[in-house]
């Protein structure tokens, strides 16, 4: 039987636990429930499941863990809940209590506790993986490769971008001075994230070049690491998450702003306060750090306040129809919807068209799409229908994870639509 001490993290969110009215309104919105129609897939069902665990009527079984993990944390349930019950808080906390009671299963314990926190070692492993990718995986289009069926742990048949030949930190200096005379006097720390560093370094170069051309000094601290989202939000390993958070807080201590081009990373780092602040010192440090973090679109529009004339499309996008996908972490987690649209609508040489249900989850959700790729595909298929409805040539987003998922989705559908990060779109 479980002990009351095992529910320490869930107890911190008792208000959220009791706020659910059991009305079932979340069943209409939950992307997972819409595909499975199983009560334990939706917020109400998960809330009742955690309540049963607290009451001693449920045990930490493999099925319990699977049901707890089958959530994208997209916050759609909370956004549309009449009582605004934040069940994703409960899910993250329950995952953490499960880890305290049962630990992290192999091989994820090695990945989360030994690889991700050690940036240099992680980079070497990724480099080794790139050799494997180049030798054994069939190439499809450009830098996209197709994962064979035997690689089921990464998603059966998934199309993935090729790991970059050179990582971003190998391509850019640590300090990048403004390249124009009219300097703003602003100096920012650039959080690269894992996907931009290892898979999409061209996005990182775009960010740095765009900012330096507009008078901003950009510093890329070599001490920074993974944001920790897969570890403390996905796996519930708060102890390792704190080590990663402390590393990043220290790396960016000397900057007024921390700019990121990944919505998941930005949101996760803001969540250090909520889930990882176990001491007054960490509470203070994480709160201060969260106040520095700016998504790149938020920084360009609200801090730099660039005029519309600052935005021009790259040659390949000129004359094209462009639509926008709202990453869940950008939209519902951080409330950023206006800024990317302002940028896109300012570009004179593209036609911007709003996507139906632009804020619908794409189904990526980090490790969710690895564990439950079949469900992830079904969720993504609905997103593809929204993209098709626009007639767009290009779908733009602000999260490399979403970009990863949308590339896979468009290729599965044999769609000619090109997927780009918003910074790739800008000249």
KOLPA-954365 format. One record per residue (C-alpha): residue number from 1; x, y, z; residue in three letters. Coordinates in steps of 0.2 Angstrom, whole numbers. Layout:
+-----+-------+-------+-------+---------+
| num |     X |     Y |     Z | residuo |
+-----+-------+-------+-------+---------+
| NUM |     X |     Y |     Z |     ALA |
...
+-----+-------+-------+-------+---------+
//
This chain:
+-----+-------+-------+-------+---------+
| num |     X |     Y |     Z | residuo |
+-----+-------+-------+-------+---------+
|   1 |     0 |     0 |     0 |     UNK |
|   2 |     5 |    18 |    -3 |     UNK |
|   3 |     9 |    30 |    12 |     UNK |
|   4 |     3 |    48 |    14 |     UNK |
|   5 |    21 |    54 |    13 |     UNK |
|   6 |    21 |    48 |    -5 |     UNK |
|   7 |     9 |    62 |   -10 |     UNK |
|   8 |    19 |    77 |    -5 |     UNK |
|   9 |    19 |    85 |   -22 |     UNK |
|  10 |     0 |    82 |   -26 |     UNK |
|  11 |    -4 |    90 |    -9 |     UNK |
|  12 |     4 |   106 |   -15 |     UNK |
|  13 |   -10 |   108 |   -28 |     UNK |
|  14 |   -25 |   103 |   -17 |     UNK |
|  15 |   -34 |   118 |   -23 |     UNK |
|  16 |   -33 |   112 |   -41 |     UNK |
|  17 |   -38 |    95 |   -36 |     UNK |
|  18 |   -54 |   101 |   -28 |     UNK |
|  19 |   -58 |   113 |   -41 |     UNK |
|  20 |   -64 |   100 |   -54 |     UNK |
|  21 |   -84 |   100 |   -54 |     UNK |
|  22 |   -84 |    84 |   -63 |     UNK |
|  23 |   -95 |    92 |   -77 |     UNK |
|  24 |   -86 |    83 |   -91 |     UNK |
|  25 |   -84 |    99 |  -101 |     UNK |
|  26 |   -66 |    94 |  -104 |     UNK |
|  27 |   -71 |    79 |  -114 |     UNK |
|  28 |   -76 |    91 |  -128 |     UNK |
|  29 |   -59 |    99 |  -129 |     UNK |
|  30 |   -46 |    86 |  -124 |     UNK |
|  31 |   -36 |    81 |  -139 |     UNK |
|  32 |   -32 |    64 |  -132 |     UNK |
|  33 |   -50 |    60 |  -126 |     UNK |
|  34 |   -56 |    65 |  -143 |     UNK |
|  35 |   -46 |    51 |  -151 |     UNK |
|  36 |   -49 |    38 |  -137 |     UNK |
|  37 |   -65 |    41 |  -129 |     UNK |
|  38 |   -59 |    34 |  -112 |     UNK |
|  39 |   -63 |    43 |   -96 |     UNK |
|  40 |   -45 |    41 |   -89 |     UNK |
|  41 |   -38 |    50 |  -104 |     UNK |
|  42 |   -47 |    66 |  -100 |     UNK |
|  43 |   -44 |    79 |   -86 |     UNK |
|  44 |   -59 |    74 |   -76 |     UNK |
|  45 |   -54 |    55 |   -76 |     UNK |
|  46 |   -36 |    59 |   -72 |     UNK |
|  47 |   -42 |    70 |   -57 |     UNK |
|  48 |   -53 |    56 |   -51 |     UNK |
|  49 |   -38 |    43 |   -53 |     UNK |
|  50 |   -27 |    54 |   -42 |     UNK |
|  51 |   -40 |    56 |   -29 |     UNK |
|  52 |   -42 |    37 |   -29 |     UNK |
|  53 |   -24 |    35 |   -26 |     UNK |
|  54 |   -24 |    48 |   -12 |     UNK |
|  55 |   -39 |    38 |    -4 |     UNK |
|  56 |   -29 |    22 |    -5 |     UNK |
|  57 |   -41 |    14 |   -17 |     UNK |
|  58 |   -28 |    14 |   -31 |     UNK |
|  59 |   -10 |     8 |   -32 |     UNK |
|  60 |     5 |    13 |   -42 |     UNK |
|  61 |     3 |     1 |   -56 |     UNK |
|  62 |     9 |     0 |   -74 |     UNK |
|  63 |    -8 |     5 |   -81 |     UNK |
|  64 |    -9 |    19 |   -68 |     UNK |
|  65 |     8 |    26 |   -75 |     UNK |
|  66 |     3 |    24 |   -93 |     UNK |
|  67 |   -14 |    34 |   -90 |     UNK |
|  68 |    -5 |    47 |   -80 |     UNK |
|  69 |     8 |    49 |   -95 |     UNK |
|  70 |    -6 |    50 |  -108 |     UNK |
|  71 |    -8 |    68 |  -107 |     UNK |
|  72 |     0 |    82 |  -118 |     UNK |
|  73 |    -1 |    95 |  -105 |     UNK |
|  74 |    -8 |   106 |  -118 |     UNK |
|  75 |   -19 |   116 |  -105 |     UNK |
|  76 |   -34 |   115 |  -117 |     UNK |
|  77 |   -44 |   108 |  -103 |     UNK |
|  78 |   -40 |   122 |   -91 |     UNK |
|  79 |   -43 |   135 |  -104 |     UNK |
|  80 |   -60 |   129 |  -107 |     UNK |
|  81 |   -65 |   123 |   -90 |     UNK |
|  82 |   -79 |   133 |   -82 |     UNK |
|  83 |   -70 |   132 |   -65 |     UNK |
|  84 |   -53 |   134 |   -73 |     UNK |
|  85 |   -47 |   118 |   -64 |     UNK |
|  86 |   -28 |   116 |   -68 |     UNK |
|  87 |   -27 |    98 |   -69 |     UNK |
|  88 |   -11 |    98 |   -78 |     UNK |
|  89 |    -3 |   104 |   -62 |     UNK |
|  90 |   -10 |    89 |   -53 |     UNK |
|  91 |    -4 |    77 |   -67 |     UNK |
|  92 |    14 |    84 |   -66 |     UNK |
|  93 |    14 |    83 |   -47 |     UNK |
|  94 |     7 |    65 |   -47 |     UNK |
|  95 |    21 |    60 |   -59 |     UNK |
|  96 |    33 |    67 |   -47 |     UNK |
|  97 |    25 |    58 |   -32 |     UNK |
|  98 |    26 |    42 |   -43 |     UNK |
|  99 |    45 |    44 |   -46 |     UNK |
| 100 |    48 |    47 |   -28 |     UNK |
| 101 |    39 |    31 |   -24 |     UNK |
| 102 |    45 |    20 |   -39 |     UNK |
| 103 |    60 |    29 |   -47 |     UNK |
| 104 |    62 |    32 |   -65 |     UNK |
| 105 |    62 |    16 |   -76 |     UNK |
| 106 |    77 |    11 |   -87 |     UNK |
| 107 |    83 |    17 |   -99 |     UNK |
| 108 |    75 |    34 |   -96 |     UNK |
| 109 |    84 |    35 |   -79 |     UNK |
| 110 |   100 |    35 |   -88 |     UNK |
| 111 |    94 |    48 |  -101 |     UNK |
| 112 |    86 |    60 |   -89 |     UNK |
| 113 |    99 |    59 |   -75 |     UNK |
| 114 |   115 |    56 |   -84 |     UNK |
| 115 |   114 |    62 |  -101 |     UNK |
| 116 |   103 |    78 |  -102 |     UNK |
| 117 |   111 |    87 |   -87 |     UNK |
| 118 |   128 |    84 |   -95 |     UNK |
| 119 |   128 |    95 |  -110 |     UNK |
| 120 |   145 |    90 |  -117 |     UNK |
| 121 |   142 |    71 |  -114 |     UNK |
| 122 |   124 |    73 |  -122 |     UNK |
| 123 |   131 |    82 |  -137 |     UNK |
| 124 |   144 |    68 |  -140 |     UNK |
| 125 |   130 |    55 |  -139 |     UNK |
| 126 |   119 |    65 |  -151 |     UNK |
| 127 |   134 |    66 |  -162 |     UNK |
| 128 |   136 |    47 |  -162 |     UNK |
| 129 |   117 |    46 |  -166 |     UNK |
| 130 |   120 |    57 |  -181 |     UNK |
| 131 |   132 |    44 |  -188 |     UNK |
| 132 |   120 |    30 |  -185 |     UNK |
| 133 |   106 |    41 |  -193 |     UNK |
| 134 |   117 |    44 |  -208 |     UNK |
| 135 |   122 |    26 |  -211 |     UNK |
| 136 |   107 |    16 |  -207 |     UNK |
| 137 |    91 |    27 |  -210 |     UNK |
| 138 |    85 |    30 |  -227 |     UNK |
| 139 |    84 |    48 |  -233 |     UNK |
| 140 |    68 |    55 |  -240 |     UNK |
| 141 |    67 |    73 |  -244 |     UNK |
| 142 |    81 |    86 |  -241 |     UNK |
| 143 |    87 |    83 |  -223 |     UNK |
| 144 |    73 |    72 |  -218 |     UNK |
| 145 |    75 |    54 |  -214 |     UNK |
| 146 |    63 |    40 |  -211 |     UNK |
| 147 |    63 |    30 |  -195 |     UNK |
| 148 |    61 |    12 |  -199 |     UNK |
| 149 |    48 |     1 |  -191 |     UNK |
| 150 |    61 |    -7 |  -179 |     UNK |
| 151 |    65 |     9 |  -171 |     UNK |
| 152 |    48 |     9 |  -162 |     UNK |
| 153 |    54 |    18 |  -147 |     UNK |
| 154 |    55 |    34 |  -157 |     UNK |
| 155 |    39 |    32 |  -166 |     UNK |
| 156 |    35 |    19 |  -180 |     UNK |
| 157 |    38 |    26 |  -197 |     UNK |
| 158 |    41 |    43 |  -191 |     UNK |
| 159 |    50 |    56 |  -202 |     UNK |
| 160 |    63 |    66 |  -193 |     UNK |
| 161 |    75 |    80 |  -197 |     UNK |
| 162 |    93 |    75 |  -199 |     UNK |
| 163 |   104 |    79 |  -184 |     UNK |
| 164 |   114 |    94 |  -189 |     UNK |
| 165 |   132 |    91 |  -195 |     UNK |
| 166 |   138 |   105 |  -184 |     UNK |
| 167 |   129 |   111 |  -168 |     UNK |
| 168 |   124 |   129 |  -165 |     UNK |
| 169 |   137 |   132 |  -151 |     UNK |
| 170 |   151 |   126 |  -163 |     UNK |
| 171 |   145 |   138 |  -177 |     UNK |
| 172 |   143 |   154 |  -167 |     UNK |
| 173 |   154 |   164 |  -155 |     UNK |
| 174 |   149 |   166 |  -137 |     UNK |
| 175 |   148 |   185 |  -138 |     UNK |
| 176 |   139 |   192 |  -154 |     UNK |
| 177 |   141 |   211 |  -155 |     UNK |
| 178 |   128 |   222 |  -164 |     UNK |
| 179 |   132 |   224 |  -183 |     UNK |
| 180 |   125 |   241 |  -184 |     UNK |
| 181 |   130 |   258 |  -178 |     UNK |
| 182 |   113 |   262 |  -169 |     UNK |
| 183 |   116 |   250 |  -154 |     UNK |
| 184 |   101 |   248 |  -142 |     UNK |
| 185 |   112 |   245 |  -127 |     UNK |
| 186 |   103 |   229 |  -124 |     UNK |
| 187 |   113 |   214 |  -120 |     UNK |
| 188 |   103 |   197 |  -119 |     UNK |
| 189 |   107 |   179 |  -115 |     UNK |
| 190 |   101 |   167 |  -129 |     UNK |
| 191 |    94 |   151 |  -123 |     UNK |
| 192 |    97 |   139 |  -137 |     UNK |
| 193 |    88 |   123 |  -131 |     UNK |
| 194 |    92 |   106 |  -137 |     UNK |
| 195 |    82 |   106 |  -153 |     UNK |
| 196 |    89 |   122 |  -160 |     UNK |
| 197 |   107 |   117 |  -154 |     UNK |
| 198 |   107 |   100 |  -161 |     UNK |
| 199 |    94 |    99 |  -175 |     UNK |
| 200 |    89 |   116 |  -181 |     UNK |
| 201 |   105 |   127 |  -179 |     UNK |
| 202 |   100 |   138 |  -194 |     UNK |
| 203 |    86 |   144 |  -183 |     UNK |
| 204 |    98 |   149 |  -170 |     UNK |
| 205 |   109 |   158 |  -182 |     UNK |
| 206 |    94 |   168 |  -188 |     UNK |
| 207 |    90 |   173 |  -171 |     UNK |
| 208 |   107 |   179 |  -167 |     UNK |
| 209 |   109 |   188 |  -184 |     UNK |
| 210 |    92 |   196 |  -183 |     UNK |
| 211 |    95 |   203 |  -166 |     UNK |
| 212 |   113 |   209 |  -169 |     UNK |
| 213 |   107 |   218 |  -185 |     UNK |
| 214 |    94 |   227 |  -174 |     UNK |
| 215 |   107 |   233 |  -162 |     UNK |
| 216 |   106 |   219 |  -148 |     UNK |
| 217 |   122 |   211 |  -141 |     UNK |
| 218 |   118 |   192 |  -140 |     UNK |
| 219 |   128 |   181 |  -128 |     UNK |
| 220 |   127 |   162 |  -129 |     UNK |
| 221 |   133 |   155 |  -112 |     UNK |
| 222 |   142 |   139 |  -115 |     UNK |
| 223 |   137 |   134 |   -97 |     UNK |
| 224 |   118 |   132 |  -101 |     UNK |
| 225 |   110 |   115 |  -103 |     UNK |
| 226 |    93 |   108 |  -107 |     UNK |
| 227 |    78 |   117 |  -100 |     UNK |
| 228 |    73 |   101 |   -91 |     UNK |
| 229 |    55 |   100 |   -98 |     UNK |
| 230 |    57 |    81 |  -102 |     UNK |
| 231 |    64 |    77 |   -85 |     UNK |
| 232 |    53 |    86 |   -72 |     UNK |
| 233 |    37 |    90 |   -82 |     UNK |
| 234 |    37 |    74 |   -93 |     UNK |
| 235 |    45 |    61 |   -81 |     UNK |
| 236 |    42 |    69 |   -64 |     UNK |
| 237 |    60 |    68 |   -59 |     UNK |
| 238 |    60 |    85 |   -49 |     UNK |
| 239 |    77 |    81 |   -41 |     UNK |
| 240 |    86 |    81 |   -57 |     UNK |
| 241 |    75 |    95 |   -64 |     UNK |
| 242 |    82 |   106 |   -50 |     UNK |
| 243 |   100 |   102 |   -54 |     UNK |
| 244 |    96 |   107 |   -72 |     UNK |
| 245 |    87 |   123 |   -67 |     UNK |
| 246 |   101 |   128 |   -55 |     UNK |
| 247 |   113 |   126 |   -70 |     UNK |
| 248 |   103 |   138 |   -81 |     UNK |
| 249 |    99 |   151 |   -68 |     UNK |
| 250 |   118 |   152 |   -64 |     UNK |
| 251 |   122 |   153 |   -83 |     UNK |
| 252 |   111 |   168 |   -86 |     UNK |
| 253 |   113 |   177 |   -70 |     UNK |
| 254 |   121 |   192 |   -78 |     UNK |
| 255 |   107 |   196 |   -91 |     UNK |
| 256 |    92 |   207 |   -90 |     UNK |
| 257 |    84 |   196 |  -103 |     UNK |
| 258 |    85 |   178 |  -108 |     UNK |
| 259 |    78 |   176 |  -126 |     UNK |
| 260 |    72 |   159 |  -132 |     UNK |
| 261 |    65 |   153 |  -149 |     UNK |
| 262 |    57 |   137 |  -141 |     UNK |
| 263 |    40 |   139 |  -133 |     UNK |
| 264 |    42 |   123 |  -123 |     UNK |
| 265 |    59 |   129 |  -116 |     UNK |
| 266 |    53 |   146 |  -111 |     UNK |
| 267 |    37 |   139 |  -103 |     UNK |
| 268 |    47 |   125 |   -94 |     UNK |
| 269 |    60 |   138 |   -87 |     UNK |
| 270 |    45 |   149 |   -81 |     UNK |
| 271 |    38 |   134 |   -72 |     UNK |
| 272 |    54 |   131 |   -61 |     UNK |
| 273 |    46 |   142 |   -48 |     UNK |
| 274 |    30 |   132 |   -48 |     UNK |
| 275 |    37 |   114 |   -47 |     UNK |
| 276 |    55 |   115 |   -42 |     UNK |
| 277 |    57 |   129 |   -29 |     UNK |
| 278 |    59 |   118 |   -13 |     UNK |
| 279 |    69 |   132 |    -3 |     UNK |
| 280 |    67 |   150 |     0 |     UNK |
| 281 |    83 |   153 |   -10 |     UNK |
| 282 |    77 |   143 |   -25 |     UNK |
| 283 |    60 |   152 |   -24 |     UNK |
| 284 |    69 |   169 |   -25 |     UNK |
| 285 |    81 |   164 |   -39 |     UNK |
| 286 |    69 |   155 |   -50 |     UNK |
| 287 |    56 |   169 |   -48 |     UNK |
| 288 |    69 |   182 |   -54 |     UNK |
| 289 |    75 |   171 |   -68 |     UNK |
| 290 |    57 |   168 |   -74 |     UNK |
| 291 |    55 |   187 |   -75 |     UNK |
| 292 |    69 |   188 |   -88 |     UNK |
| 293 |    63 |   175 |  -100 |     UNK |
| 294 |    56 |   182 |  -116 |     UNK |
| 295 |    50 |   172 |  -131 |     UNK |
| 296 |    59 |   179 |  -147 |     UNK |
| 297 |    42 |   186 |  -154 |     UNK |
| 298 |    38 |   194 |  -137 |     UNK |
| 299 |    55 |   201 |  -137 |     UNK |
| 300 |    54 |   209 |  -154 |     UNK |
| 301 |    37 |   216 |  -152 |     UNK |
| 302 |    36 |   221 |  -134 |     UNK |
| 303 |    54 |   225 |  -129 |     UNK |
| 304 |    63 |   231 |  -145 |     UNK |
| 305 |    46 |   237 |  -152 |     UNK |
| 306 |    52 |   235 |  -170 |     UNK |
| 307 |    42 |   244 |  -183 |     UNK |
| 308 |    33 |   234 |  -197 |     UNK |
| 309 |    46 |   239 |  -209 |     UNK |
| 310 |    59 |   228 |  -200 |     UNK |
| 311 |    51 |   213 |  -206 |     UNK |
| 312 |    54 |   206 |  -223 |     UNK |
| 313 |    52 |   188 |  -229 |     UNK |
| 314 |    66 |   177 |  -236 |     UNK |
| 315 |    66 |   175 |  -255 |     UNK |
| 316 |    58 |   158 |  -255 |     UNK |
| 317 |    43 |   164 |  -245 |     UNK |
| 318 |    39 |   180 |  -256 |     UNK |
| 319 |    22 |   179 |  -264 |     UNK |
| 320 |    18 |   164 |  -254 |     UNK |
| 321 |     2 |   161 |  -243 |     UNK |
| 322 |     8 |   158 |  -225 |     UNK |
| 323 |    -2 |   152 |  -210 |     UNK |
| 324 |     2 |   151 |  -191 |     UNK |
| 325 |     2 |   136 |  -178 |     UNK |
| 326 |     0 |   141 |  -160 |     UNK |
| 327 |    12 |   131 |  -149 |     UNK |
| 328 |     2 |   126 |  -133 |     UNK |
| 329 |    16 |   132 |  -122 |     UNK |
| 330 |    17 |   149 |  -131 |     UNK |
| 331 |    -2 |   151 |  -131 |     UNK |
| 332 |   -10 |   143 |  -116 |     UNK |
| 333 |     5 |   142 |  -105 |     UNK |
| 334 |    12 |   159 |  -108 |     UNK |
| 335 |    -2 |   169 |  -116 |     UNK |
| 336 |     8 |   174 |  -131 |     UNK |
| 337 |    -4 |   175 |  -146 |     UNK |
| 338 |    -3 |   193 |  -152 |     UNK |
| 339 |    15 |   195 |  -155 |     UNK |
| 340 |    19 |   182 |  -168 |     UNK |
| 341 |     3 |   187 |  -178 |     UNK |
| 342 |     9 |   206 |  -178 |     UNK |
| 343 |    25 |   200 |  -185 |     UNK |
| 344 |    17 |   190 |  -199 |     UNK |
| 345 |     4 |   203 |  -203 |     UNK |
| 346 |    18 |   216 |  -205 |     UNK |
| 347 |    27 |   206 |  -218 |     UNK |
| 348 |    22 |   215 |  -235 |     UNK |
| 349 |    28 |   201 |  -247 |     UNK |
| 350 |    18 |   187 |  -240 |     UNK |
| 351 |    -1 |   183 |  -239 |     UNK |
| 352 |    -5 |   179 |  -221 |     UNK |
| 353 |   -21 |   168 |  -218 |     UNK |
| 354 |   -27 |   163 |  -201 |     UNK |
| 355 |   -28 |   144 |  -198 |     UNK |
| 356 |   -45 |   137 |  -191 |     UNK |
| 357 |   -41 |   131 |  -174 |     UNK |
| 358 |   -24 |   138 |  -175 |     UNK |
| 359 |   -22 |   134 |  -156 |     UNK |
| 360 |   -26 |   115 |  -158 |     UNK |
| 361 |   -13 |   104 |  -150 |     UNK |
| 362 |    -2 |    96 |  -164 |     UNK |
| 363 |     1 |    81 |  -153 |     UNK |
| 364 |    20 |    82 |  -151 |     UNK |
| 365 |    21 |    85 |  -132 |     UNK |
| 366 |    39 |    79 |  -130 |     UNK |
| 367 |    40 |    61 |  -124 |     UNK |
| 368 |    21 |    59 |  -126 |     UNK |
| 369 |    23 |    57 |  -145 |     UNK |
| 370 |    36 |    44 |  -142 |     UNK |
| 371 |    26 |    34 |  -129 |     UNK |
| 372 |    10 |    36 |  -139 |     UNK |
| 373 |    14 |    39 |  -157 |     UNK |
| 374 |    -2 |    32 |  -164 |     UNK |
| 375 |   -12 |    44 |  -154 |     UNK |
| 376 |     0 |    58 |  -158 |     UNK |
| 377 |    -3 |    55 |  -176 |     UNK |
| 378 |   -22 |    56 |  -175 |     UNK |
| 379 |   -21 |    72 |  -166 |     UNK |
| 380 |    -9 |    79 |  -179 |     UNK |
| 381 |   -21 |    73 |  -193 |     UNK |
| 382 |   -33 |    86 |  -186 |     UNK |
| 383 |   -20 |    99 |  -186 |     UNK |
| 384 |   -16 |    94 |  -205 |     UNK |
| 385 |   -35 |    97 |  -209 |     UNK |
| 386 |   -33 |   115 |  -202 |     UNK |
| 387 |   -18 |   118 |  -212 |     UNK |
| 388 |   -26 |   111 |  -228 |     UNK |
| 389 |   -41 |   122 |  -225 |     UNK |
| 390 |   -30 |   138 |  -227 |     UNK |
| 391 |   -23 |   133 |  -244 |     UNK |
| 392 |    -6 |   139 |  -237 |     UNK |
| 393 |    11 |   136 |  -245 |     UNK |
| 394 |    20 |   138 |  -228 |     UNK |
| 395 |    15 |   134 |  -210 |     UNK |
| 396 |    25 |   144 |  -197 |     UNK |
| 397 |    27 |   141 |  -179 |     UNK |
| 398 |    38 |   146 |  -164 |     UNK |
| 399 |    43 |   129 |  -156 |     UNK |
| 400 |    55 |   117 |  -164 |     UNK |
| 401 |    46 |   102 |  -156 |     UNK |
| 402 |    30 |   108 |  -165 |     UNK |
| 403 |    41 |   110 |  -181 |     UNK |
| 404 |    47 |    92 |  -179 |     UNK |
| 405 |    29 |    86 |  -177 |     UNK |
| 406 |    22 |    96 |  -192 |     UNK |
| 407 |    36 |    90 |  -203 |     UNK |
| 408 |    32 |    72 |  -199 |     UNK |
| 409 |    13 |    76 |  -202 |     UNK |
| 410 |    15 |    85 |  -219 |     UNK |
| 411 |    26 |    71 |  -225 |     UNK |
| 412 |    15 |    57 |  -220 |     UNK |
| 413 |     1 |    66 |  -229 |     UNK |
| 414 |    12 |    69 |  -245 |     UNK |
| 415 |     8 |    88 |  -242 |     UNK |
| 416 |    19 |   101 |  -252 |     UNK |
| 417 |    16 |   113 |  -237 |     UNK |
| 418 |    33 |   119 |  -230 |     UNK |
| 419 |    36 |   120 |  -211 |     UNK |
| 420 |    46 |   134 |  -205 |     UNK |
| 421 |    51 |   142 |  -188 |     UNK |
| 422 |    45 |   160 |  -188 |     UNK |
| 423 |    63 |   166 |  -188 |     UNK |
| 424 |    67 |   156 |  -203 |     UNK |
| 425 |    54 |   166 |  -212 |     UNK |
| 426 |    62 |   183 |  -209 |     UNK |
| 427 |    76 |   189 |  -220 |     UNK |
+-----+-------+-------+-------+---------+
//
